[in-house]
């Protein structure tokens, strides 16, 4: 507990200090982002394990029900009908399990995307502030170099925005496909 308390006190002290160089803020936020990414991973793993445990419990319960039903079969026709119902139930359960795991993965992907966008925005802000500060203190005739750096920063921002937009489009397309695969009774 004392270690955690010291760590929290140090974090609060670091958060209170202001930095003269915005780029030095990147190191501090990298640690915070790594911790957040770890939390996202752990939370997602926990949700996935819960889905797997629930599926396993359901499978054992269903196997018990199936065994009882098979034991009560009186003829071949009834056995064939039961076999078809068991297969249909198994397929529905497997689809539900797959959807649940997809939802966990989709939520994690959304959280990672949000984290990456926040990190990129912070990075862009720090770089922009540093470029502006350097431009103010730059010697005469360095306008071309400053303009080149600004142009490169704008191109990087545009590329990241295009990548983000494409990733969101792909995620939306995948979500629509998963939603379309649901049976009519579960779409309500």
Secondary structure, DSSP 4 states (H G I P E B T S, - for coil): -HHHHHHHHHHHHHHHS--SSTTHHHHHHHHHHHHHHHHHHHHHHHHHHHHHHHHHHHHHHHHHHHHHHHHT--SHHHHHHHHHHHHHHHHHHHHHHHHHHHHHHHHHHHHHHHHHHHHHHHHHHHHHHHHHHHHHHPPTT-HHHHHHHHHHHHHHHHHHHHHHHHHHHHHHHHHHHHHHTS-GGG--
